[in-house]
Amino acid sequence: ALRDMKEKERMEFLSELKYDLLKMGVDFAFLPVNQETPQIVQVSRLVLSESLTPNEFMNSFFAVRNAGLLVIFKISDKFGNVAPPQPSRYI
């Protein structure tokens, strides 16, 4: 897990993630703020409804979705599937 990494390696991983998110043109925050190990990565993009076209809305939607997927994939690639499998109520 992220908290088990050496400080230098953790900082490099988080810095790379920050710069990748900046390249995608989205807003993001590591929460809780000012903690060594974030528990949440919040990704967003401000959309103003005034003169908003459907295409602009969809572009913003996909940018945020793809940024969220980037975070998930980078963490999964680095640490594997860290969540224990949950029992299913469905067969």
C-alpha positions in Angstrom: 0.0 0.0 0.0 1.0 3.6 -0.4 1.6 4.1 3.3 4.0 1.2 3.3 6.3 2.7 0.7 9.5 4.5 1.6 9.0 8.3 1.7 11.1 9.0 -1.4 9.3 6.4 -3.5 5.9 7.6 -2.3 6.7 11.2 -3.1 7.9 10.2 -6.6 4.7 8.2 -7.2 2.4 11.0 -6.0 4.4 13.6 -8.0 4.1 11.6 -11.2 0.4 11.2 -10.6 0.0 15.0 -10.0 1.8 15.9 -13.2 -0.2 13.3 -15.2 -3.5 14.8 -13.8 -2.3 18.3 -14.6 -1.6 17.3 -18.2 -5.3 16.1 -18.5 -6.6 19.6 -17.6 -8.6 18.6 -14.6 -8.7 19.9 -11.0 -7.7 17.5 -8.3 -7.0 17.3 -4.6 -5.4 14.7 -2.4 -7.4 14.3 0.7 -7.0 14.8 3.6 -5.0 17.9 2.8 -1.4 18.1 4.0 -1.1 14.4 4.8 1.8 12.2 3.8 -0.5 9.5 2.5 -3.8 10.6 0.8 -6.9 8.5 1.4 -8.9 10.0 -1.4 -8.0 11.6 -4.8 -10.7 14.0 -5.8 -11.0 14.8 -9.5 -13.2 17.5 -10.9 -13.7 20.1 -13.6 -15.7 23.3 -13.4 -18.5 23.5 -15.9 -20.5 26.7 -16.3 -24.0 26.2 -17.7 -24.2 29.5 -19.4 -23.8 28.8 -23.2 -22.7 25.3 -22.5 -23.0 23.0 -25.5 -23.6 19.3 -25.2 -20.2 18.6 -26.8 -18.4 20.8 -24.2 -20.3 19.0 -21.4 -19.4 15.6 -22.7 -15.7 16.6 -23.2 -15.6 17.7 -19.5 -17.4 14.5 -18.4 -14.9 12.3 -20.3 -11.9 14.3 -19.1 -12.9 13.7 -15.4 -13.9 10.1 -16.0 -10.5 9.4 -17.7 -8.6 11.2 -15.0 -10.3 9.0 -12.4 -9.5 5.9 -14.4 -5.9 7.1 -14.6 -5.7 7.2 -10.8 -7.3 3.8 -10.5 -5.0 2.2 -13.1 -1.8 3.7 -11.7 -2.6 2.5 -8.2 -3.6 -0.9 -9.5 -0.5 -1.2 -11.6 1.7 -0.2 -8.7 0.1 -2.2 -5.9 -2.2 -4.8 -7.6 -5.7 -5.4 -6.4 -5.4 -4.3 -2.8 -9.1 -4.6 -1.8 -10.1 -8.0 -0.5 -12.8 -9.7 -2.6 -16.2 -9.0 -1.3 -18.7 -11.9 -1.1 -21.4 -11.6 -3.7 -25.1 -12.0 -2.9 -25.7 -12.9 -6.5 -25.0 -16.2 -8.2 
